[in-house]
Every structure is written in C-alpha cells, then in structure tokens.
Amino acid sequence: MNPLNFIGQPDWRSALLAILLATPWFLLLVRRRTSLSWIWAVLLVGIILFPLSIAYIQEPIQNGINSIYARYLSGETIQKYVLLIGLPVIIVSGLVQEVVKFAIAVVGQRISRDLKTGRSGLAFGAASGAGYGGIEAFWVFNQIFASGITLATIQLLGVNALYGFIERIFTVMFHIGAAALSTYGYTTGRPWRYLLLAIFLHSLTNYLVLPLQVGLLNTEIVEGILAIIAIATIGAALWLNAHAKGSDMPANKADTQNTMDF
C-alpha cells in the first residue's frame, strides 16, 4: 500500500481547514511549555507517521483479517453477523492509531527530558494528536474537494453534503484529546488506564459505522454520538490541564508508586 494514498491530491483548502481545526486545542494544551521545539517536532512526526502507520501496519493487519473471513466464511454469514465479525477489524484501527500517537508523544517527551508533570504529558500528547489528526483531516478534505463539491451540491443535498466536514471537527478534537490523555497517564505513572481508555473510545467511534451500515442507526445519531465522545475526551484533557498543577507528582515518583496502577 502506497502511503501517499492516505494523503490524496493536495488542496490548499484542505490544509487550511485542517490547521484551523487542530490549532485551538493544540494551543490550549501546549501553552507555556518550555520545550516547544520538541513539541513541534512531535507534531511533525505525527504528520509523517499517519500515512506510514496506516499503510504499513493498520491496513495489512485489517486486510489479513478480512482475507481469513473471506476464506472461511460465506458472504451471507459475514453480512448476517457483521456487527460481531467487524469488531476485530475495528479494534485494530483504534489500537494501531492510539499506540502510534502514544509512542510518538512518549519518545518526544523522554528525549526532551520534560517528564515532570502530567501537564507535560498532555502537551506532548496534544502535539502528537494534532499532527496525526490534522493530516488525517487533510486527507479526508482532499477526497471531498476532489469529488467536485460545489455550492450547488450543498444547496441540493443540504447538510448531507457537509457531514464530511462536520465529522472532521470532532475527529480532530478526539485525536488530540485521546493522545493527550494517554500520554498524561504515562507521565503520571498510570499508562495502561489512560491508553486503554483511548483505544476503547477510538474503537467505539469507528464501530459506529457498522450499525450505520446495517440500518440500526442513522447518520444524525452516529454523528451525535461521535460529537459527544469527542467533546468529553477533549474536555477531560482540558480539565486535567487546568487542575494538574497542584496534583501531579514527578514522573519518577509516579513510576515507582503506580507501576501496576491500571
């Protein structure tokens, strides 16, 4: 799989929109950091690793699972039990993307030696999530603009023509919030609790596609649930950022006291 397939035909409008969606949450979570050069480096690595991780890790695993299904299950069985059979494929996307974002942030944080507080973890996670989620939004917007969307299309289809844009608002928000939370957990000595939460929430948002496909949910409900999860995730990250000062322990103390804290 060519990683450039996950970028598409670049469009300046896509870049502008992606930057506008990621910037507010990025700035709120990284402001006043002393290691800004490393934070920008983490953001850049997030941008680079998004297409690489999808092309060389996520897609091959998902294709392998689908190949096994195709070999041993009939199309009728797959369709009948798609809500169950599709679960492993969905979990792979949440697992790969959240672990990659987490790894980018943790490596950047350790190299910078900025390991003192949970607020540091939130900042590095936000940078990783902004890079990863921002370039994903860029890819999706490139596809939308390449399809030839116009004002006439919007007038004809109404809000249905805008769902791709609306969804990215919350998807970028979620990417930043989830990565911030998982890296916060690492910095404060509770990596599993927060990383598993990020993976679960990511998988849940992706899983919504399956009941939508079989008609159990409509687009409005799916987008509404996605919005709630994204707002709750970024809200939790912002809350921790606002209240972290008096409660965080240095990472080395947290590691010794909470090594097995889930």
C-alpha positions in Angstrom: 0.0 0.0 0.0 1.4 3.4 -1.0 1.3 5.8 2.0 0.7 8.7 -0.4 -2.8 7.1 -1.0 -3.6 8.4 2.5 -2.8 11.9 1.5 -4.5 12.2 -1.8 -4.3 15.1 -4.2 -3.2 18.1 -2.0 -5.6 21.0 -1.9 -4.7 24.3 -0.1 -8.3 24.5 1.2 -7.8 21.1 2.9 -4.6 22.3 4.5 -6.2 25.5 5.8 -9.2 23.7 7.2 -7.0 21.0 8.9 -4.9 23.7 10.5 -8.0 25.7 11.7 -9.5 22.5 13.3 -6.3 21.5 15.1 -4.9 24.8 16.2 -7.3 25.8 19.1 -6.9 22.6 21.0 -3.2 22.4 20.3 -2.7 25.8 21.7 -4.8 25.3 24.7 -2.9 22.2 25.8 0.7 23.2 24.9 0.7 26.9 26.0 3.6 28.0 28.2 5.6 24.9 27.6 9.4 25.3 27.9 10.2 22.5 25.4 8.3 24.0 22.4 10.9 22.9 19.9 10.4 19.3 20.9 6.6 19.7 20.9 6.7 21.0 17.3 9.0 18.0 16.4 6.4 15.6 17.9 3.7 17.3 15.8 5.8 16.9 12.6 6.5 13.2 13.4 2.7 12.7 13.9 2.1 14.1 10.4 4.7 11.9 8.9 3.7 8.7 10.7 0.0 8.9 10.0 0.2 7.6 6.4 3.1 5.3 7.2 1.3 3.6 10.1 -1.9 3.2 8.2 -0.2 1.8 5.0 2.3 -0.5 6.7 0.6 -1.5 9.9 -3.1 -0.9 10.1 -4.1 -1.8 6.5 -2.1 -5.0 6.3 -3.5 -6.3 9.6 -7.0 -5.5 8.6 -6.6 -7.0 5.1 -5.3 -10.1 6.7 -8.3 -10.4 9.0 -10.6 -9.8 6.0 -8.8 -12.5 4.0 -9.4 -15.0 6.7 -13.1 -14.1 6.8 -13.3 -14.4 3.0 -11.6 -17.8 3.1 -13.7 -19.5 5.8 -17.0 -17.6 5.9 -19.6 -17.0 3.2 -20.7 -13.6 2.2 -24.1 -14.3 3.7 -22.6 -15.2 7.1 -20.4 -12.1 7.1 -23.4 -9.9 6.3 -25.6 -11.5 8.9 -23.0 -11.2 11.7 -21.2 -8.1 10.6 -21.7 -6.4 14.0 -19.6 -9.1 15.6 -17.3 -10.1 12.7 -16.4 -6.5 12.1 -15.3 -5.9 15.6 -11.6 -7.2 15.3 -11.1 -5.0 12.2 -12.4 -2.0 14.1 -10.3 -2.7 17.2 -7.2 -2.8 15.0 -7.7 0.8 13.9 -8.1 2.1 17.4 -5.2 0.0 18.7 -2.8 1.0 16.0 -3.6 4.7 15.8 -3.7 5.3 19.6 -0.5 3.3 20.2 1.4 5.1 17.5 0.3 8.5 18.7 1.2 7.5 22.3 4.6 6.2 21.2 5.4 9.4 19.3 4.5 11.6 22.3 6.3 9.5 24.9 9.5 9.3 22.8 9.5 13.0 22.2 8.8 13.7 25.9 11.6 11.4 27.0 14.1 12.9 24.6 13.2 16.4 25.7 13.5 15.3 29.4 10.3 17.2 30.1 8.8 14.5 32.4 7.9 16.5 35.5 4.2 16.8 35.4 1.0 15.4 33.9 0.6 18.7 32.1 3.8 17.9 30.1 2.2 14.7 29.1 -0.9 16.5 28.0 1.1 18.9 25.9 3.2 16.2 24.1 0.1 14.1 23.5 -1.8 17.0 22.1 1.1 17.7 19.7 1.1 14.1 18.5 -2.7 14.0 18.2 -2.7 17.3 16.3 -0.2 16.1 13.8 -1.9 12.7 13.4 -5.5 14.0 13.4 -4.6 17.1 11.3 -3.1 15.1 8.4 -6.0 12.7 8.5 -8.4 15.6 8.2 -6.2 16.9 5.3 -6.6 13.6 3.6 -10.4 13.5 4.0 -10.8 17.0 2.9 -8.7 16.3 -0.2 -11.1 13.5 -1.1 -14.1 15.7 -0.6 -12.7 18.5 -2.8 -11.5 16.0 -5.4 -15.1 14.8 -5.7 -16.1 18.2 -7.0 -18.2 19.5 -4.2 -19.6 22.9 -5.0 -22.1 25.4 -3.6 -24.7 23.9 -5.9 -24.0 20.5 -4.4 -24.5 21.9 -0.9 -27.7 23.6 -2.0 -29.0 20.4 -3.5 -28.1 18.0 -0.7 -28.2 20.3 2.2 -26.5 19.2 5.4 -25.8 15.8 4.0 -23.1 17.4 1.8 -21.4 18.8 4.8 -21.2 15.7 7.0 -17.6 15.0 6.0 -16.6 18.5 7.2 -18.7 18.3 10.4 -17.3 14.9 11.3 -13.7 16.1 11.0 -14.4 18.9 13.5 -15.0 16.2 16.1 -12.5 13.7 14.8 -9.6 16.1 15.1 -10.8 17.1 18.5 -10.9 13.5 19.5 -7.4 12.6 18.2 -5.9 15.5 20.2 -7.8 14.7 23.4 -7.2 11.0 23.3 -3.5 11.3 22.7 -3.2 13.9 25.4 -5.0 11.6 27.9 -2.9 8.6 27.1 0.4 10.5 27.4 -0.9 12.1 30.6 -1.4 8.6 32.0 2.2 7.7 31.1 3.7 10.8 32.7 1.7 10.3 36.0 2.5 6.6 36.2 -0.8 5.2 35.0 -0.1 4.4 31.4 -2.4 1.4 31.0 -5.5 3.1 32.4 -5.4 6.0 30.0 -4.0 4.3 26.9 -6.7 1.5 27.1 -9.3 4.2 27.6 -8.1 6.0 24.4 -8.1 2.7 22.4 -11.6 1.8 23.6 -13.0 5.2 22.8 -11.3 5.3 19.4 -12.6 1.8 18.6 -16.1 2.8 19.7 -16.2 5.8 17.4 -15.1 3.6 14.5 -17.5 0.9 15.4 -20.5 3.2 14.9 -20.0 2.7 11.2 -21.2 -0.9 11.4 -24.7 -0.2 12.9 -25.0 2.7 10.4 -24.3 0.3 7.5 -27.0 -2.2 8.6 -29.5 0.5 9.3 -29.7 0.3 13.1 -28.5 3.9 13.4 -28.9 6.8 11.1 -26.2 9.4 10.2 -27.5 12.0 12.6 -27.3 9.7 15.6 -23.9 8.4 14.7 -22.5 12.0 14.3 -24.2 13.0 17.5 -22.5 10.1 19.4 -19.2 11.0 17.8 -19.6 14.6 18.9 -20.4 13.6 22.5 -17.3 11.3 22.7 -15.0 13.9 21.2 -16.2 16.8 23.4 -16.0 14.6 26.5 -12.5 13.5 25.6 -11.1 16.9 24.8 -13.0 18.3 27.8 -11.3 15.7 30.1 -7.9 16.7 28.7 -8.6 20.4 29.3 -9.9 19.8 32.8 -6.7 17.8 33.7 -4.6 20.6 32.2 -6.4 23.2 34.3 -6.2 21.2 37.5 -2.9 19.4 37.1 -0.6 21.9 38.9 -1.3 21.0 42.4 -1.9 17.3 42.0 0.8 16.0 39.7 3.8 14.0 41.0 7.1 13.9 39.3 7.1 11.1 36.8 9.9 9.2 38.5 7.9 9.1 41.8 4.7 8.2 40.0 6.5 5.3 38.2 7.7 3.8 41.5 4.4 4.2 43.3 2.0 3.3 40.5 3.8 0.9 38.3 0.9 -1.6 38.3 -1.8 1.1 38.5 -4.4 0.4 35.9 
